[in-house]
Amino acid sequence: MSVEHKSVYVRLYCDADRRVATFSLALVLVVFVWPWPVEFALGRTHGNPLRWRRRVGFRDKEMYVRRSRDWDRKLRNGHGHGDGDGADVLQSAETRAALLALVRQATSPMLQHEKTGYLTMNGEWDLDWEAMVTAHALVDRKDMALDAFRAVVLVHHVEYGWMALAQPRDDAAQEAGVPVDVDVDARRQQVFAFRDALAAVGKEDLFFRWIEIVQYESTQPGGFGPERQVDAAKKIRDLFSNEGIDFDEFWKESVGEDAEASF
């Protein structure tokens, strides 16, 4: 084979490689990159960020709504197949526990404090832009108060429709015989005062870890009874003690009441 023929083949191979690389890059862009800007500006299934921002605008306080991804079907069907004809979340303790675990993780105070709504999207949860537009419209029309959307969890059931998942702290209060709606604002102000006091000494992370301990203990099987409250109190006191803070004394100084109410 002459040198001239070899040169032709080399040019052909280089041209073929260049075309393959160009085609591969175009394929990657179309398959993985192109859907994102289309969904961002023109998504219709659950709305899109562009329409949400255009309708809602910029506000001092904004709500975000997350919806479950495909894992909800796997929960309704114990084997992960079909459209939800399997384990009933109201009847199956295993399914209910799995649901509560995912919800507890998604509503973790630490997560909500450290991340914006957009950053909470992951493999389990996606943002429902259309629902966010609707929620803000309800507030604008004075049909619902803004605080009504604070950490609300809705679960759809084939037979009963949409149901509100009770917050673990509310369940614990009811089991202890304490009305949930008694002095809610006063308790909220106490919690905020405690958080601000911790932030003032550079220990705000302890506030969220305290919330997580109470939330975790109150959702365990058997309820948040006296024994579990004692265990939670010990964990919290040890947590604060490791950071050089006497929990009982710090709570009383910042809130003005004994620390027992915090459990």
C-alpha positions in Angstrom: 0.0 0.0 0.0 1.4 3.3 -1.0 2.0 6.3 1.3 -0.8 8.2 -0.5 -3.3 5.4 0.1 -2.4 5.3 3.8 -2.9 9.0 4.0 -6.4 8.7 2.5 -7.3 6.0 5.0 -6.0 8.0 7.9 -8.1 11.0 6.8 -11.2 8.7 6.5 -10.7 7.3 10.0 -10.2 10.8 11.5 -13.3 12.1 9.7 -15.3 9.0 10.9 -14.2 9.5 14.5 -15.1 13.1 14.4 -18.5 12.4 13.0 -19.1 9.7 15.6 -18.0 12.0 18.4 -20.3 14.8 17.1 -23.2 12.4 16.9 -22.6 11.0 20.4 -22.4 14.5 21.8 -25.6 15.5 20.1 -27.3 12.3 21.4 -26.3 13.1 24.9 -27.5 16.6 24.7 -30.9 15.5 23.3 -31.5 12.7 25.7 -30.1 14.2 29.0 -29.9 18.0 28.6 -32.7 19.0 26.2 -35.6 17.8 28.4 -34.5 20.0 31.3 -35.0 23.4 29.7 -38.2 22.2 28.0 -39.6 21.0 31.4 -38.3 24.1 33.1 -40.2 26.5 30.7 -43.0 24.4 29.3 -43.7 21.5 31.7 -47.4 20.8 32.0 -47.8 17.6 34.1 -47.1 19.4 37.4 -46.5 22.9 36.2 -43.0 24.5 35.7 -40.7 26.9 37.5 -41.2 29.6 34.9 -45.0 29.8 35.3 -44.7 29.5 39.1 -42.4 32.5 39.4 -44.4 34.5 36.9 -47.7 33.9 38.7 -46.4 34.1 42.3 -43.6 36.6 41.9 -41.1 37.3 44.7 -42.4 37.4 48.3 -41.0 37.6 51.8 -42.6 34.3 52.6 -43.1 31.6 50.0 -44.5 28.1 50.2 -43.2 25.0 48.4 -45.1 21.8 47.8 -43.3 18.5 47.3 -44.9 15.4 45.8 -43.7 11.8 46.0 -42.1 10.1 43.1 -42.6 6.4 42.1 -41.9 5.1 45.6 -45.5 5.7 46.7 -46.7 3.0 44.3 -44.2 0.6 45.8 -45.5 1.4 49.2 -49.1 0.8 48.2 -48.1 -2.5 46.6 -45.9 -4.5 49.0 -44.0 -6.1 46.0 -43.4 -2.9 44.1 -45.6 -3.9 41.2 -49.0 -2.7 39.9 -50.9 0.4 40.6 -51.5 0.2 44.3 -53.7 -2.8 44.7 -51.4 -4.3 47.3 -50.6 -3.3 51.0 -53.0 -0.7 52.3 -51.2 2.1 54.2 -54.1 2.1 56.7 -54.0 -1.6 57.3 -50.3 -2.6 56.8 -48.1 -1.6 59.7 -45.0 -2.2 57.6 -46.2 0.0 54.8 -47.3 2.7 57.3 -43.9 2.6 59.0 -42.1 3.0 55.6 -44.3 6.0 54.8 -43.7 7.6 58.1 -39.9 7.1 57.8 -39.8 8.8 54.4 -42.0 11.7 55.6 -40.0 12.1 58.8 -36.8 12.4 56.8 -38.4 14.8 54.3 -39.7 17.1 57.1 -36.6 17.0 59.2 -36.1 20.5 60.8 -32.4 20.3 60.0 -33.1 19.7 56.3 -35.7 22.4 56.1 -33.4 24.9 57.8 -30.4 24.2 55.7 -32.0 23.8 52.2 -34.3 25.9 50.1 -37.4 24.3 48.5 -35.6 23.7 45.2 -32.7 21.9 47.0 -35.1 19.4 48.7 -35.7 17.7 45.4 -34.1 14.2 45.4 -34.9 10.7 44.3 -37.9 10.5 46.6 -39.5 14.0 46.2 -40.1 16.4 43.4 -41.6 19.9 43.5 -45.2 20.3 42.4 -45.1 23.8 40.8 -48.8 23.9 39.9 -49.8 23.0 43.5 -47.5 25.8 44.7 -49.3 28.3 42.4 -52.7 27.0 43.8 -51.5 27.3 47.4 -50.5 30.9 47.0 -53.7 31.7 45.2 -55.7 30.3 48.2 -53.7 32.6 50.5 -54.1 35.6 48.3 -57.9 35.1 48.2 -57.9 34.8 52.0 -59.4 31.3 51.6 -56.7 29.9 53.8 -54.1 31.4 56.1 -50.4 31.1 55.3 -49.7 29.2 58.6 -52.2 26.5 57.5 -49.6 25.3 55.1 -46.9 24.9 57.7 -45.5 21.3 57.3 -48.8 19.8 56.0 -48.6 16.2 54.8 -51.3 14.9 52.6 -51.7 11.2 51.7 -54.1 9.9 49.0 -56.1 6.8 49.6 -58.1 5.0 47.0 -61.2 4.6 49.3 -61.0 7.8 51.4 -59.4 10.2 49.1 -57.0 12.9 50.4 -56.1 12.5 54.1 -54.0 14.8 56.3 -51.2 12.9 58.1 -51.2 14.0 61.7 -48.0 15.5 63.0 -46.2 13.3 65.5 -46.1 16.0 68.1 -49.9 16.3 67.9 -50.3 12.6 68.4 -48.1 12.7 71.5 -50.0 15.5 73.0 -53.3 13.8 72.5 -52.0 10.6 74.0 -50.9 12.5 77.1 -54.3 14.1 77.4 -53.2 17.6 76.5 -55.4 19.5 74.0 -53.3 20.2 70.9 -54.8 23.7 70.4 -54.1 25.0 73.9 -51.6 27.9 74.0 -50.2 27.0 70.6 -49.0 30.5 70.0 -47.4 30.8 73.4 -45.6 27.5 72.9 -44.4 28.6 69.5 -43.0 31.8 70.9 -41.2 29.8 73.6 -39.6 27.6 70.9 -38.6 30.6 68.9 -37.1 32.2 72.0 -35.1 29.1 72.7 -33.9 28.9 69.2 -32.8 32.6 69.2 -31.0 32.1 72.5 -29.1 29.2 71.1 -28.3 31.1 67.9 -26.9 34.0 70.1 -24.3 31.7 71.6 -23.5 30.0 68.2 -25.3 26.7 69.0 -28.3 26.9 66.7 -27.6 23.4 65.4 -28.5 22.1 68.8 -32.0 23.4 68.4 -32.6 21.3 65.3 -31.0 18.2 66.8 -33.3 18.7 69.8 -36.4 18.9 67.5 -35.2 15.8 65.6 -34.8 13.7 68.9 -38.3 14.6 70.0 -39.8 14.0 66.6 -38.0 10.6 66.3 -39.0 9.4 69.8 -42.6 10.5 69.4 -43.0 8.4 66.2 -41.8 5.1 67.6 -44.2 2.3 68.1 -46.1 2.6 71.4 -46.5 6.3 71.4 -44.7 9.1 73.3 -45.5 7.8 76.7 -43.8 8.6 80.1 -41.0 6.1 79.7 -40.1 7.3 76.2 -40.3 10.9 77.3 -37.8 10.1 80.0 -35.5 8.5 77.4 -35.8 11.5 75.1 -35.1 13.9 78.0 -31.9 12.0 78.9 -30.7 12.1 75.3 -31.4 15.8 75.0 -29.7 16.6 78.2 -26.6 14.5 77.2 -26.6 16.2 73.8 -26.5 19.7 75.3 -24.1 18.6 78.1 -21.6 17.5 75.5 -21.7 21.0 74.1 -21.1 22.5 77.5 -24.7 23.7 78.1 -27.0 22.8 80.9 -30.3 22.2 79.1 -32.6 22.8 82.0 -30.9 26.0 83.1 -30.6 27.4 79.5 -34.2 26.7 78.8 -35.4 28.5 81.9 -33.2 31.5 81.3 -34.4 31.8 77.7 -38.0 30.9 78.1 -38.8 31.6 81.7 -40.3 28.2 82.6 -39.1 24.8 83.7 -37.6 22.6 81.0 -40.1 19.8 81.5 -42.6 21.5 79.1 -40.0 21.2 76.3 -40.3 17.4 76.2 
